Amino acid sequence: MNGIHRVLGFGVVGGFFLIMVWGFAAKIRKQEPGAWFWRLLAIEQVVLGLQIIAGITLLIINGYSAKPLLHYLYGSVFPITVLVIAHVFARDLERDNYFPFAVAAFICFGLTLRALMTGLGIG
């Protein structure tokens, strides 16, 4: 399970990076990002959920580990909160409703990268 959690962790960080770059590039070009942007966002949210389930499973199996509390917050609570806020903002926009997700991806990229780093014992 630890290997799956690690692979999903790298996938989550990479997914948020792609969404961030894609969304900011669309804003700069003043074009909608297209259907694949929304598909990637949906996949990213599912993968984040799987990552959290894998982490909770590891926590139950192994008991509380020596990981800092921030590992759990950076990898689950904070990204979920940021994504919920992005959904709230995006639903009220008539156009450029993708942009709150680009900003959220920027924030979540940093959060999940930090979670990955603490999980790997870096920093």
Backbone as ProteinMPNN parsed JSONL, in Angstrom:
{"seq_chain_A": "MNGIHRVLGFGVVGGFFLIMVWGFAAKIRKQEPGAWFWRLLAIEQVVLGLQIIAGITLLIINGYSAKPLLHYLYGSVFPITVLVIAHVFARDLERDNYFPFAVAAFICFGLTLRALMTGLGIG", "coords_chain_A": {"N_chain_A": [[0.819, -1.198, 0.0], [1.991, 1.216, 0.692], [3.62, 1.828, -1.504], [1.712, 2.338, -3.484], [0.476, 4.563, -2.38], [2.585, 6.349, -2.529], [3.038, 6.533, -5.339], [0.539, 7.538, -6.166], [0.723, 9.955, -4.822], [2.778, 11.337, -6.2], [1.427, 11.487, -8.627], [-0.786, 13.119, -7.987], [0.449, 15.571, -7.35], [1.672, 16.128, -9.835], [-0.623, 16.259, -11.457], [-1.989, 18.506, -10.436], [-0.1, 20.42, -11.14], [-0.225, 20.328, -13.982], [-2.914, 21.165, -14.424], [-2.786, 23.743, -13.365], [-0.879, 25.042, -15.073], [-2.129, 24.715, -17.563], [-4.577, 26.083, -17.154], [-3.679, 28.721, -16.555], [-2.355, 29.288, -18.943], [-4.499, 29.244, -20.734], [-5.91, 31.457, -19.814], [-4.079, 33.512, -20.354], [-3.982, 33.317, -23.16], [-6.548, 33.979, -23.635], [-8.6, 32.157, -24.181], [-10.952, 29.504, -23.94], [-10.167, 26.595, -22.035], [-10.954, 24.083, -22.954], [-12.528, 20.809, -23.335], [-10.909, 18.728, -22.376], [-9.467, 19.83, -20.293], [-11.392, 19.996, -18.261], [-11.933, 17.309, -17.948], [-9.455, 16.4, -17.032], [-9.367, 17.792, -14.611], [-11.502, 16.563, -13.257], [-10.543, 13.912, -13.117], [-8.283, 14.375, -11.574], [-9.411, 15.149, -9.127], [-10.625, 12.753, -8.391], [-8.366, 11.087, -8.194], [-7.04, 12.39, -6.109], [-8.875, 11.84, -4.072], [-8.606, 9.018, -3.975], [-5.96, 8.904, -3.159], [-6.148, 10.008, -0.611], [-7.772, 8.086, 0.621], [-6.02, 5.895, 0.461], [-4.001, 6.873, 2.129], [-5.371, 7.094, 4.589], [-5.946, 4.408, 4.97], [-3.344, 3.371, 5.274], [-2.715, 4.687, 7.628], [-4.512, 3.499, 9.412], [-3.714, 0.795, 9.254], [-0.964, 0.849, 9.95], [-0.997, 2.335, 12.232], [-0.648, 5.453, 14.01], [1.871, 7.271, 12.502], [5.26, 8.539, 12.405], [5.019, 10.771, 10.893], [4.777, 14.258, 10.336], [2.047, 16.245, 11.591], [1.289, 18.138, 9.735], [1.707, 16.845, 7.303], [-0.57, 15.298, 6.898], [-2.524, 17.276, 6.846], [-1.664, 18.989, 4.713], [-1.876, 17.184, 2.636], [-4.537, 16.436, 2.469], [-6.835, 17.747, 3.97], [-6.428, 20.558, 3.5], [-6.112, 20.754, 0.563], [-8.661, 19.744, -0.233], [-10.359, 21.66, 0.897], [-9.565, 23.967, -0.517], [-10.313, 23.224, -3.127], [-13.098, 22.997, -2.842], [-13.752, 25.659, -2.31], [-12.967, 26.757, -4.776], [-14.88, 25.565, -6.45], [-17.183, 26.842, -5.479], [-16.676, 29.538, -6.137], [-16.407, 29.302, -8.954], [-18.924, 28.491, -9.875], [-20.466, 30.765, -9.807], [-19.567, 32.373, -11.823], [-19.955, 33.805, -15.038], [-18.356, 33.647, -17.253], [-15.047, 32.437, -18.029], [-14.982, 30.45, -16.088], [-13.252, 28.458, -15.519], [-10.981, 29.497, -14.427], [-10.844, 29.898, -11.543], [-10.186, 27.292, -10.83], [-7.665, 26.97, -11.912], [-6.206, 28.706, -10.297], [-6.724, 27.484, -7.842], [-5.454, 25.054, -8.353], [-2.823, 25.913, -8.463], [-2.397, 26.604, -5.769], [-2.985, 24.142, -4.553], [-1.04, 22.565, -5.749], [1.301, 23.484, -4.5], [0.643, 22.806, -1.832], [0.256, 19.976, -1.916], [2.713, 19.193, -2.897], [4.337, 19.866, -0.777], [3.254, 18.112, 1.122], [4.027, 15.694, -0.037], [6.794, 15.972, 0.127], [7.19, 16.022, 2.938], [6.239, 13.504, 3.508], [8.135, 11.921, 2.243], [10.253, 12.506, 3.754], [11.786, 14.716, 3.196], [13.073, 17.846, 3.791]], "CA_chain_A": [[0.0, 0.0, 0.0], [2.859, 2.392, 0.762], [4.042, 2.146, -2.868], [0.561, 2.942, -4.171], [0.326, 5.902, -1.803], [3.679, 7.164, -3.07], [2.774, 6.779, -6.759], [-0.589, 8.465, -6.224], [1.208, 11.259, -4.367], [3.444, 11.989, -7.334], [0.391, 11.773, -9.619], [-1.578, 14.265, -7.525], [1.271, 16.781, -7.52], [1.791, 16.363, -11.276], [-1.923, 16.663, -11.99], [-2.236, 19.909, -10.091], [0.805, 21.234, -11.954], [-0.785, 20.418, -15.334], [-4.119, 21.992, -14.392], [-2.341, 25.114, -13.132], [-0.261, 25.569, -16.296], [-3.156, 24.736, -18.607], [-5.516, 27.161, -16.848], [-3.03, 30.023, -16.719], [-2.105, 29.475, -20.38], [-5.786, 29.587, -21.349], [-6.22, 32.838, -19.422], [-3.176, 34.389, -21.116], [-4.412, 33.275, -24.564], [-7.947, 34.42, -23.669], [-9.387, 31.091, -24.801], [-11.395, 28.447, -23.041], [-9.184, 25.513, -22.067], [-11.481, 22.932, -23.666], [-13.127, 19.704, -22.58], [-9.894, 17.907, -21.7], [-9.142, 20.498, -19.023], [-12.397, 19.594, -17.281], [-11.719, 15.878, -17.692], [-8.27, 16.291, -16.167], [-9.765, 18.26, -13.283], [-12.316, 15.506, -12.648], [-9.634, 12.806, -12.811], [-7.423, 14.822, -10.466], [-10.181, 15.097, -7.891], [-10.785, 11.33, -8.057], [-7.058, 10.588, -7.752], [-6.833, 12.953, -4.772], [-9.698, 11.044, -3.168], [-7.953, 7.715, -3.82], [-4.745, 9.149, -2.373], [-6.567, 10.199, 0.779], [-8.207, 6.764, 1.097], [-4.799, 5.1, 0.669], [-3.332, 7.404, 3.324], [-6.141, 6.698, 5.77], [-5.727, 2.966, 5.117], [-2.011, 3.206, 5.869], [-2.794, 5.179, 9.006], [-5.2, 2.47, 10.191], [-2.901, -0.429, 9.28], [0.311, 1.069, 10.636], [-1.14, 3.196, 13.392], [-0.091, 6.793, 13.806], [3.302, 7.217, 12.191], [6.052, 9.698, 12.82], [4.826, 11.873, 9.947], [4.252, 15.465, 10.981], [0.628, 16.496, 11.4], [1.107, 18.908, 8.511], [1.643, 15.919, 6.171], [-1.967, 14.923, 6.723], [-3.278, 18.478, 6.489], [-1.249, 19.406, 3.373], [-2.259, 16.197, 1.638], [-5.963, 16.111, 2.402], [-7.787, 18.765, 4.427], [-6.235, 21.84, 2.818], [-6.501, 20.706, -0.858], [-10.12, 19.596, -0.363], [-10.937, 22.972, 1.211], [-9.281, 24.87, -1.641], [-11.14, 22.811, -4.263], [-14.493, 23.363, -2.546], [-13.831, 27.114, -2.517], [-12.918, 26.988, -6.229], [-16.197, 25.212, -6.99], [-18.129, 27.9, -5.095], [-16.397, 30.719, -6.963], [-16.607, 29.028, -10.375], [-20.337, 28.362, -10.246], [-21.059, 32.092, -9.906], [-18.987, 33.106, -12.95], [-20.598, 33.595, -16.331], [-17.3, 33.239, -18.189], [-13.767, 32.115, -17.386], [-15.246, 29.681, -14.875], [-12.136, 27.537, -15.319], [-9.844, 30.164, -13.798], [-10.687, 29.569, -10.114], [-9.535, 25.993, -10.698], [-6.241, 27.182, -12.181], [-5.657, 29.29, -9.067], [-6.785, 26.421, -6.831], [-4.406, 24.085, -8.692], [-1.563, 26.528, -8.036], [-2.315, 26.462, -4.313], [-2.938, 22.712, -4.231], [0.273, 22.075, -6.17], [2.225, 23.763, -3.402], [0.254, 22.038, -0.646], [0.514, 18.543, -2.083], [4.161, 19.016, -3.015], [4.85, 19.889, 0.601], [2.846, 16.845, 1.736], [4.91, 14.672, -0.6], [8.127, 16.168, 0.692], [7.213, 15.57, 4.343], [6.058, 12.053, 3.478], [9.394, 11.31, 1.827], [11.288, 12.891, 4.71], [12.586, 15.805, 2.624], [12.768, 19.158, 4.354]], "C_chain_A": [[0.86, 1.256, 0.0], [3.319, 2.813, -0.631], [2.935, 2.817, -3.66], [0.364, 4.376, -3.686], [1.386, 6.851, -2.369], [3.419, 7.526, -4.527], [1.612, 7.752, -6.922], [-0.172, 9.866, -5.798], [1.904, 12.027, -5.478], [2.426, 12.362, -8.413], [-0.446, 12.985, -9.255], [-0.803, 15.567, -7.741], [1.39, 17.128, -9.004], [0.488, 16.821, -11.899], [-2.248, 18.108, -11.673], [-1.328, 20.838, -10.891], [0.238, 21.417, -13.364], [-2.017, 21.314, -15.387], [-3.755, 23.465, -14.228], [-1.798, 25.727, -14.428], [-1.295, 25.72, -17.402], [-4.128, 25.896, -18.38], [-4.918, 28.539, -17.024], [-2.741, 30.311, -18.187], [-3.394, 29.859, -21.105], [-6.16, 31.03, -21.032], [-5.362, 33.826, -20.216], [-3.601, 34.463, -22.58], [-5.834, 33.789, -24.758], [-8.821, 33.445, -24.456], [-9.82, 30.106, -23.732], [-10.419, 27.279, -23.136], [-9.669, 24.249, -22.767], [-11.929, 21.811, -22.735], [-12.092, 18.882, -21.823], [-9.415, 18.532, -20.397], [-10.093, 20.022, -17.936], [-12.279, 18.109, -16.956], [-10.53, 15.671, -16.762], [-8.592, 16.729, -14.744], [-10.586, 17.191, -12.557], [-11.441, 14.321, -12.24], [-8.766, 13.154, -11.611], [-8.156, 14.748, -9.135], [-10.413, 13.649, -7.44], [-9.475, 10.765, -7.527], [-6.719, 11.136, -6.366], [-7.637, 12.17, -3.738], [-9.094, 9.666, -2.919], [-6.691, 7.828, -2.965], [-5.088, 9.291, -0.889], [-7.022, 8.871, 1.385], [-7.003, 5.869, 1.361], [-4.064, 5.559, 1.925], [-4.05, 7.015, 4.604], [-5.965, 5.203, 6.035], [-4.377, 2.682, 5.746], [-2.001, 3.626, 7.329], [-3.455, 4.136, 9.911], [-4.333, 1.224, 10.346], [-1.658, -0.255, 10.154], [0.17, 1.823, 11.949], [-0.539, 4.558, 13.088], [1.399, 6.694, 13.579], [3.984, 8.502, 12.646], [5.908, 10.871, 11.852], [4.293, 13.087, 10.698], [2.761, 15.64, 10.675], [0.375, 17.247, 10.097], [1.072, 18.026, 7.269], [0.191, 15.578, 5.866], [-2.813, 16.121, 6.295], [-2.959, 18.938, 5.066], [-1.761, 18.455, 2.295], [-3.742, 15.93, 1.526], [-6.862, 17.299, 2.733], [-7.645, 20.068, 3.635], [-6.584, 21.769, 1.324], [-8.004, 20.557, -1.067], [-10.802, 20.939, -0.116], [-10.756, 23.943, 0.048], [-10.153, 24.508, -2.849], [-12.62, 23.148, -4.043], [-14.689, 24.867, -2.769], [-13.814, 27.443, -4.005], [-14.259, 26.652, -6.88], [-17.227, 26.303, -6.683], [-17.92, 29.137, -5.958], [-16.758, 30.478, -8.423], [-18.08, 28.98, -10.76], [-21.025, 29.716, -10.401], [-20.533, 32.908, -11.085], [-19.732, 32.777, -14.234], [-19.584, 33.186, -17.392], [-16.006, 33.071, -17.408], [-13.976, 31.327, -16.093], [-14.187, 28.619, -14.614], [-11.035, 28.173, -14.454], [-9.739, 29.942, -12.288], [-10.001, 28.219, -9.89], [-8.045, 26.064, -11.02], [-5.56, 27.755, -10.94], [-5.645, 28.244, -7.953], [-5.697, 25.379, -7.087], [-3.027, 24.615, -8.301], [-1.36, 26.328, -6.535], [-2.168, 24.993, -3.929], [-1.633, 22.069, -4.675], [1.279, 22.279, -5.045], [1.919, 22.944, -2.163], [0.622, 20.567, -0.785], [1.997, 18.253, -2.302], [4.79, 18.994, -1.63], [4.469, 18.606, 1.349], [3.731, 15.707, 1.251], [6.3, 14.76, 0.008], [8.19, 15.692, 2.143], [7.042, 14.065, 4.421], [7.332, 11.319, 3.111], [10.537, 11.653, 2.778], [12.23, 13.97, 4.191], [12.15, 17.101, 3.28], [12.186, 19.098, 5.685]], "O_chain_A": [[0.499, 2.254, -0.624], [3.403, 4.006, -0.922], [3.185, 3.753, -4.419], [0.117, 5.284, -4.479], [1.102, 8.015, -2.652], [3.559, 8.686, -4.914], [1.688, 8.684, -7.722], [-0.657, 10.854, -6.349], [1.655, 13.216, -5.677], [2.537, 13.415, -9.04], [-0.78, 13.793, -10.122], [-1.347, 16.544, -8.257], [1.227, 18.287, -9.387], [0.49, 17.683, -12.778], [-2.725, 18.85, -12.532], [-1.747, 21.928, -11.278], [0.221, 22.533, -13.884], [-2.15, 22.133, -16.296], [-4.344, 24.332, -14.874], [-2.219, 26.813, -14.826], [-1.328, 26.736, -18.096], [-4.463, 26.614, -19.323], [-5.562, 29.432, -17.574], [-2.867, 31.453, -18.63], [-3.374, 30.71, -21.995], [-6.673, 31.743, -21.894], [-5.857, 34.849, -20.69], [-3.585, 35.538, -23.179], [-6.279, 34.009, -25.884], [-9.655, 33.84, -25.272], [-9.123, 29.907, -22.737], [-9.895, 27.004, -24.216], [-8.846, 23.413, -23.141], [-11.733, 21.864, -21.521], [-12.378, 18.389, -20.732], [-8.998, 17.815, -19.488], [-9.67, 19.685, -16.83], [-12.501, 17.701, -15.816], [-10.588, 14.872, -15.828], [-8.143, 16.106, -13.782], [-10.378, 16.951, -11.367], [-11.587, 13.789, -11.139], [-8.543, 12.318, -10.735], [-7.583, 14.331, -8.129], [-10.397, 13.36, -6.243], [-9.466, 10.047, -6.527], [-6.166, 10.414, -5.537], [-7.137, 11.872, -2.654], [-9.071, 9.195, -1.781], [-6.399, 6.952, -2.151], [-4.393, 8.754, -0.027], [-6.694, 8.566, 2.531], [-6.964, 5.162, 2.368], [-3.563, 4.738, 2.693], [-3.414, 6.648, 5.592], [-5.85, 4.782, 7.186], [-4.27, 1.851, 6.648], [-1.355, 2.993, 8.163], [-3.013, 3.917, 11.038], [-4.23, 0.665, 11.438], [-1.347, -1.104, 10.989], [1.137, 1.932, 12.702], [0.018, 4.771, 12.011], [2.114, 6.093, 14.382], [3.359, 9.411, 13.192], [6.617, 11.868, 11.988], [3.456, 12.956, 11.591], [2.284, 15.226, 9.618], [-0.635, 17.019, 9.433], [0.466, 18.412, 6.269], [-0.222, 15.572, 4.706], [-3.717, 15.984, 5.471], [-3.87, 19.243, 4.296], [-2.045, 18.875, 1.174], [-4.177, 15.265, 0.586], [-7.573, 17.8, 1.861], [-8.638, 20.615, 3.156], [-7.296, 22.65, 0.842], [-8.567, 21.17, -1.974], [-11.723, 21.311, -0.844], [-11.688, 24.657, -0.323], [-10.674, 25.398, -3.52], [-13.309, 23.544, -4.983], [-15.687, 25.286, -3.355], [-14.562, 28.311, -4.454], [-14.72, 27.376, -7.762], [-18.046, 26.644, -7.536], [-18.884, 29.718, -6.456], [-17.349, 31.346, -9.066], [-18.443, 29.388, -11.863], [-22.061, 29.807, -11.059], [-21.005, 34.02, -11.321], [-20.093, 31.628, -14.485], [-19.919, 32.458, -18.326], [-15.894, 33.512, -16.264], [-13.242, 31.509, -15.122], [-14.228, 27.948, -13.582], [-10.252, 27.463, -13.824], [-8.624, 29.806, -11.785], [-9.319, 28.024, -8.884], [-7.252, 25.305, -10.464], [-4.462, 27.331, -10.579], [-4.67, 28.133, -7.209], [-5.085, 24.878, -6.144], [-2.167, 23.853, -7.86], [-0.282, 25.93, -6.092], [-1.337, 24.639, -3.092], [-1.167, 21.122, -4.042], [2.017, 21.362, -4.684], [2.833, 22.439, -1.511], [1.226, 19.982, 0.115], [2.482, 17.184, -1.931], [5.678, 18.187, -1.356], [5.269, 18.075, 2.12], [4.14, 14.854, 2.039], [6.905, 13.746, 0.358], [9.149, 15.026, 2.532], [7.624, 13.414, 5.289], [7.586, 10.221, 3.606], [11.651, 11.152, 2.627], [13.345, 14.118, 4.69], [10.958, 17.407, 3.312], [11.881, 20.136, 6.272]]}, "name": "protein", "num_of_chains": 1, "seq": "MNGIHRVLGFGVVGGFFLIMVWGFAAKIRKQEPGAWFWRLLAIEQVVLGLQIIAGITLLIINGYSAKPLLHYLYGSVFPITVLVIAHVFARDLERDNYFPFAVAAFICFGLTLRALMTGLGIG"}
